[in-house]
Amino acid sequence: GMITNWEEFEKYPWPSIKDVDFSFYEYVSKNLPDGMKMMVCPSSGVFEIVSESLLGFENMSYLIFDNFQLVEATFNRVGQLMYEFYQNIVEMENVEGFFQGDDMGYKTSTIISPELLRKLVLPWHKKFAELAHKYNKMYWLHCCGNVLELMDDFIEDVKIDAFHSFQDEIIPVVEFKKIYGKKIGVLGGVDVDKLSLLEEKELRRYVRGIIEECMPER
C-alpha cells in the first residue's frame, strides 16, 4: 500500500474537489435526448479505493489490528471526497441519482468482516443515499461477491433503491427477486460466466427464463 503510517497519510497528495472537472457531466446533462436521465458514479467505491489502491489489502489487514485509527482516517478521507463530488452534481440538470459501485465480497463471503464494513464503509454509502434522497433522487448500489449478510443493512440502514450484480453460485437473480424484489429494484441478473460460456440456444433459454420469472406480475 501507498499509505502504511501517519507520515505517509499526511504526505499523500490527496485530491481536492476544486480539481475535479465537471464539464463532462455538464455536457451530458444538457445534451441528453428528451426524457432521458443519467445515473452518476464518481469512481470506484470507498472500500475498493482504500483496500486496493491506498492501503493495499495485506497492509490494511495488519493495520486494522496495529493502527485502526489510521485505517478509519483513510476510509473517512476517501468517503468525504466522494461525498463532496456528489454534492456538486446532485442538483445538475437530468441527474436522476447515483449508481455507486463498491465490491465488498467474493464467492463465499464478504472480503473483510461484516462488522468492519458496517463501521468503515456502510456509513458513507448511507450518507450518499441520504444526499440523493434529500433531492428526490435514487441511490443504486453495485456490489460483486457474497454480501448477503449485509443485504438487510443495504436496504434498511443505507436505504438503497436498487441492487446490481448477481452470480448464480451465490444467489440467482430469480431467488433474489423473490426475497427482496418488493423492497428494492433488481438490476441485471444474467450471470456473466454463463453469458460468456453457454452456447447460443442454451443462453437464450437461460435469459428468457430469467425474464419470465422476474418480470412484474401481470
N, C-alpha and C positions, 0 to 999 in steps of 0.2 A: 504494500500500500504506500501511497504518497504521504500519508499522514500517520506517523507512529508515535508522536509525542506532542506535547503542548506547543513546543517551539515551532514544529513543522505546521501545526494548525494555525498559528499566528502568522507565519510567513507565507502560507499558501495564498496564491493570487486569486482570492475569491472574486467572482464577477459581481458587477453592480447592475441593478435593474436599469440604470441610466445607460448602460452599454448595449441593451437589447434593442435590436432593430425590429420595430413592429410594422414596418412598411409592407411586408409581405401579407400579413394578416389584414391590414387595412385595405390593400388592393383587392384581395379575395372577397372581403366582406362587402365591398362596394360593387363588385362585378359578377356576383352570383346570378344565375337565371332567376326569374321571378318565382317566388315560393320555395326556393332552395335555402337551406341554412347550413351552418358549419359547426362541427364539434371541434374543440381546440385542445391540444396537448402540448406542453412546452418542451418535453424531453422525455427521457427515461424517468422511472419513478424514484421516489425518495430512497427506498430500500436498495434499488438497483445501483443508483449513483454512489451511495455510500459503500455498499458491500463489494461492488465490482471495481469502482474507479478510485475512490478516495482512500478508504481504509484497506481494501483488499480483504477477501473473506477470511483467510488464515489469520492475518494480523488482527482483524476485527474480533475474531473468536477469542484470541488471547486478551485483547483489550477489554472485552466485556467483563472479564474477571479481574484484570490488573488495573484498569483505569476506565471504569464505566462512565465517569463524568465526561471524559474526552469523547467517547462513543456517542453519548447523548448530545453533546455540544455539536458534533459533526452532523448528526441527523437533523438537529434543530436549525443549523445554519442552511442546510440544503432545503429543508422544508420551508423556511422563511423566504428564501429566494424564489421558490416556485410559487408560493402564495402571493408574493408581490407581482410576479408575472401575471397571474390570474386576475389580480386587482386591476391591472392595466388593460385587460382585454375583455372583462366581463360585460361591460356596457357597450362594446363595439357593435355596430350595426350587423344584424344577421347572425350573431353568435348565439347559438341555441343552448350551448352548455360546454362542459369539459369532458373529454374522454381520456382519462388518465390510465396509463399502463404502469404496472409495478409487479413484476414476477416475484412472488414470495414463497413459492413451493416447488417441489419436484415430484416424482412419480408417487411416492408413498407418504409424504408429509410436508409440512412447512419447512423452509430451509433453516431457520432458527426457531426456537420455541414460540408457540402462540402467545405466551405471556410476554416475551420480549417484543414481539411485533405489536402487541397491544400497547406497550409502553412507549416504543420508539417510533413506530411508523403509522399506525392507525389514527392517532390524534391529528396528524397532518392531513390525511385523507378526509377526516371529519371536517377540518377547517375548510378544505377545498369545497366539500359538498355544501357546507353551510353558506359559503360565499355564493355559490351557484344558486342555491335555493332562495337566498335573500333577494336575488334579482329574477326570480321565477324561471331559472334556467335548470338544466338537468346535469346530473353527475353520473357518468358511466365509468365502470372500472374494468380494465383488462387485467387478468392475473392468471398466469400459467401455473400448473402444478396442482398438487393436492392441498387445497386450502379450505377443505370442508369444515375443519374445526373453527374457522374464522367466519364462515358464511353468515351466521346469526349476527356476529359483530358488524359485518359489512352492511347488513340490512337494517338492524335495529339501532345500532350506535352511529356508524358512519352515515347511514341512510343513503346508500347508493340507489340510483333509479334503474340501473340495468347492469348486468354482468356479462362479460365476454371471455371466451376461451374454454373449450371443453375437450377432454381426452376420454375416449371410451373406456380406457383402462382405469380411469379414476371414477368418473360418473358420466354415463352417456347423457347427451342433452335431453333426450326424451324423459329420462328419470328425473333429471334436474328440474325440468319444466313442471312435472307433476308435483314436486315438493315445494318449489319456490315461485312458480310461474304466476301465482295470484298476488305475489308481494312485489316483484321486480320484473323488469323486462329481461328477456333472454335473447342474447345476441349471438348469431352464428350457430355453431353446433356440429358442423361436419369435421370429423376427426382428420387432421392433416395427414396422419400416417396412412389412413385409408384413401384419402384424396390422392396421395402420391403413388400408392401401390396397387389398388384394385383395378381390375380390367374394367373397360367402359360399361359393359352391361351390368356387372355387379355393382359398380359405383353408382350408376343411375338408379338401380333398385334401392341401394342404401340411402341415397339422398332423398328419393321420393318417400321412403319410409319415414324419415325424419320430418319431412314437410307434412305428411298426412297426420302424424302423431302430434306435431307441435303447432299446427295452425289453430287459430282461435276457433272455439266451438261454434258450429253453425247455428 
